[in-house]
Amino acid sequence: MNTIDAIRRRRSVSFFDKTRTIDQAKIEELVSLAAEAPTAFNMQNWRFIAVIEPEIKKQLRKLAWDQAKVEDASVTFIILGDVTGFKETAQVMDLSVKAGIIDQNVRDYIANAASQFYREPQIARDEAIRSGTFAAMNLMLAAESMGMASCPMIGFDAPKVSALLEIPENLIPVVMLPVGYETEGNWAKKVRRPISEILSWNRYL
């Protein structure tokens, strides 16, 4: 499936085939594709938890308004954003220095700029959420292209999820994302607004 087809076909589903699993290699491939998403300063400030253990999924369901898809999906991802990700910019950029893509001066400039830009906690938090969201969209499109379904969720108790999964304080649960194979009962993709209602040219009118 090409990218445009995946975008047009993807929809959020609520009913997953709980008898089907996704193997570890496929889950790692999904995360690898999610991690191709862009991040400011190349911070790569997202992290992923793939929950496949039935008992843990059952507990997550209780923290997500008892939505069955959290438990029924083959894997439920918790996509996290790191509010302190800018502190690792130099370390991440070292990989590109080693690969010959940038030099040490560029690496230092980017690392210093990131440290200055994210001194304000709210800006750092906004960036963590933005980066996690980009990664989630990549993961959903990758899943769609592989014949799987998904459903991004914000309806969960984030502090309790963090406690259950022992998530450090610097990592924000951005999206809960069940992924698997759909079964009967899901709606068709809901109709989108016409372009005339959402697109302005040159200024907002």
Secondary structure as a PSIPRED ss2 file (coil, helix, strand):
# PSIPRED VFORMAT (PSIPRED V4.0)

   1 M C   1.000  0.000  0.000
   2 N C   1.000  0.000  0.000
   3 T H   0.000  1.000  0.000
   4 I H   0.000  1.000  0.000
   5 D H   0.000  1.000  0.000
   6 A H   0.000  1.000  0.000
   7 I H   0.000  1.000  0.000
   8 R H   0.000  1.000  0.000
   9 R H   0.000  1.000  0.000
  10 R C   1.000  0.000  0.000
  11 R C   1.000  0.000  0.000
  12 S E   0.000  0.000  1.000
  13 V C   1.000  0.000  0.000
  14 S C   1.000  0.000  0.000
  15 F C   1.000  0.000  0.000
  16 F E   0.000  0.000  1.000
  17 D C   1.000  0.000  0.000
  18 K C   1.000  0.000  0.000
  19 T C   1.000  0.000  0.000
  20 R C   1.000  0.000  0.000
  21 T C   1.000  0.000  0.000
  22 I C   1.000  0.000  0.000
  23 D C   1.000  0.000  0.000
  24 Q H   0.000  1.000  0.000
  25 A H   0.000  1.000  0.000
  26 K H   0.000  1.000  0.000
  27 I H   0.000  1.000  0.000
  28 E H   0.000  1.000  0.000
  29 E H   0.000  1.000  0.000
  30 L H   0.000  1.000  0.000
  31 V H   0.000  1.000  0.000
  32 S H   0.000  1.000  0.000
  33 L H   0.000  1.000  0.000
  34 A H   0.000  1.000  0.000
  35 A C   1.000  0.000  0.000
  36 E C   1.000  0.000  0.000
  37 A C   1.000  0.000  0.000
  38 P C   1.000  0.000  0.000
  39 T C   1.000  0.000  0.000
  40 A H   0.000  1.000  0.000
  41 F H   0.000  1.000  0.000
  42 N H   0.000  1.000  0.000
  43 M C   1.000  0.000  0.000
  44 Q C   1.000  0.000  0.000
  45 N C   1.000  0.000  0.000
  46 W E   0.000  0.000  1.000
  47 R E   0.000  0.000  1.000
  48 F E   0.000  0.000  1.000
  49 I E   0.000  0.000  1.000
  50 A E   0.000  0.000  1.000
  51 V E   0.000  0.000  1.000
  52 I C   1.000  0.000  0.000
  53 E C   1.000  0.000  0.000
  54 P H   0.000  1.000  0.000
  55 E H   0.000  1.000  0.000
  56 I H   0.000  1.000  0.000
  57 K H   0.000  1.000  0.000
  58 K H   0.000  1.000  0.000
  59 Q H   0.000  1.000  0.000
  60 L H   0.000  1.000  0.000
  61 R H   0.000  1.000  0.000
  62 K H   0.000  1.000  0.000
  63 L C   1.000  0.000  0.000
  64 A C   1.000  0.000  0.000
  65 W C   1.000  0.000  0.000
  66 D C   1.000  0.000  0.000
  67 Q C   1.000  0.000  0.000
  68 A H   0.000  1.000  0.000
  69 K H   0.000  1.000  0.000
  70 V H   0.000  1.000  0.000
  71 E H   0.000  1.000  0.000
  72 D H   0.000  1.000  0.000
  73 A C   1.000  0.000  0.000
  74 S C   1.000  0.000  0.000
  75 V E   0.000  0.000  1.000
  76 T E   0.000  0.000  1.000
  77 F E   0.000  0.000  1.000
  78 I E   0.000  0.000  1.000
  79 I E   0.000  0.000  1.000
  80 L E   0.000  0.000  1.000
  81 G E   0.000  0.000  1.000
  82 D E   0.000  0.000  1.000
  83 V C   1.000  0.000  0.000
  84 T C   1.000  0.000  0.000
  85 G H   0.000  1.000  0.000
  86 F H   0.000  1.000  0.000
  87 K H   0.000  1.000  0.000
  88 E H   0.000  1.000  0.000
  89 T H   0.000  1.000  0.000
  90 A H   0.000  1.000  0.000
  91 Q H   0.000  1.000  0.000
  92 V H   0.000  1.000  0.000
  93 M H   0.000  1.000  0.000
  94 D H   0.000  1.000  0.000
  95 L H   0.000  1.000  0.000
  96 S H   0.000  1.000  0.000
  97 V H   0.000  1.000  0.000
  98 K H   0.000  1.000  0.000
  99 A C   1.000  0.000  0.000
 100 G C   1.000  0.000  0.000
 101 I C   1.000  0.000  0.000
 102 I C   1.000  0.000  0.000
 103 D C   1.000  0.000  0.000
 104 Q H   0.000  1.000  0.000
 105 N H   0.000  1.000  0.000
 106 V H   0.000  1.000  0.000
 107 R H   0.000  1.000  0.000
 108 D H   0.000  1.000  0.000
 109 Y H   0.000  1.000  0.000
 110 I H   0.000  1.000  0.000
 111 A H   0.000  1.000  0.000
 112 N H   0.000  1.000  0.000
 113 A H   0.000  1.000  0.000
 114 A H   0.000  1.000  0.000
 115 S H   0.000  1.000  0.000
 116 Q H   0.000  1.000  0.000
 117 F H   0.000  1.000  0.000
 118 Y C   1.000  0.000  0.000
 119 R C   1.000  0.000  0.000
 120 E C   1.000  0.000  0.000
 121 P H   0.000  1.000  0.000
 122 Q H   0.000  1.000  0.000
 123 I H   0.000  1.000  0.000
 124 A H   0.000  1.000  0.000
 125 R H   0.000  1.000  0.000
 126 D H   0.000  1.000  0.000
 127 E H   0.000  1.000  0.000
 128 A H   0.000  1.000  0.000
 129 I H   0.000  1.000  0.000
 130 R H   0.000  1.000  0.000
 131 S H   0.000  1.000  0.000
 132 G H   0.000  1.000  0.000
 133 T H   0.000  1.000  0.000
 134 F H   0.000  1.000  0.000
 135 A H   0.000  1.000  0.000
 136 A H   0.000  1.000  0.000
 137 M H   0.000  1.000  0.000
 138 N H   0.000  1.000  0.000
 139 L H   0.000  1.000  0.000
 140 M H   0.000  1.000  0.000
 141 L H   0.000  1.000  0.000
 142 A H   0.000  1.000  0.000
 143 A H   0.000  1.000  0.000
 144 E H   0.000  1.000  0.000
 145 S H   0.000  1.000  0.000
 146 M C   1.000  0.000  0.000
 147 G C   1.000  0.000  0.000
 148 M C   1.000  0.000  0.000
 149 A E   0.000  0.000  1.000
 150 S E   0.000  0.000  1.000
 151 C C   1.000  0.000  0.000
 152 P C   1.000  0.000  0.000
 153 M E   0.000  0.000  1.000
 154 I C   1.000  0.000  0.000
 155 G C   1.000  0.000  0.000
 156 F C   1.000  0.000  0.000
 157 D C   1.000  0.000  0.000
 158 A H   0.000  1.000  0.000
 159 P H   0.000  1.000  0.000
 160 K H   0.000  1.000  0.000
 161 V H   0.000  1.000  0.000
 162 S H   0.000  1.000  0.000
 163 A H   0.000  1.000  0.000
 164 L H   0.000  1.000  0.000
 165 L C   1.000  0.000  0.000
 166 E C   1.000  0.000  0.000
 167 I C   1.000  0.000  0.000
 168 P C   1.000  0.000  0.000
 169 E C   1.000  0.000  0.000
 170 N C   1.000  0.000  0.000
 171 L E   0.000  0.000  1.000
 172 I E   0.000  0.000  1.000
 173 P E   0.000  0.000  1.000
 174 V E   0.000  0.000  1.000
 175 V E   0.000  0.000  1.000
 176 M E   0.000  0.000  1.000
 177 L E   0.000  0.000  1.000
 178 P E   0.000  0.000  1.000
 179 V E   0.000  0.000  1.000
 180 G E   0.000  0.000  1.000
 181 Y C   1.000  0.000  0.000
 182 E E   0.000  0.000  1.000
 183 T C   1.000  0.000  0.000
 184 E C   1.000  0.000  0.000
 185 G C   1.000  0.000  0.000
 186 N C   1.000  0.000  0.000
 187 W C   1.000  0.000  0.000
 188 A C   1.000  0.000  0.000
 189 K C   1.000  0.000  0.000
 190 K C   1.000  0.000  0.000
 191 V C   1.000  0.000  0.000
 192 R C   1.000  0.000  0.000
 193 R C   1.000  0.000  0.000
 194 P C   1.000  0.000  0.000
 195 I H   0.000  1.000  0.000
 196 S H   0.000  1.000  0.000
 197 E H   0.000  1.000  0.000
 198 I H   0.000  1.000  0.000
 199 L C   1.000  0.000  0.000
 200 S C   1.000  0.000  0.000
 201 W C   1.000  0.000  0.000
 202 N C   1.000  0.000  0.000
 203 R C   1.000  0.000  0.000
 204 Y C   1.000  0.000  0.000
 205 L C   1.000  0.000  0.000
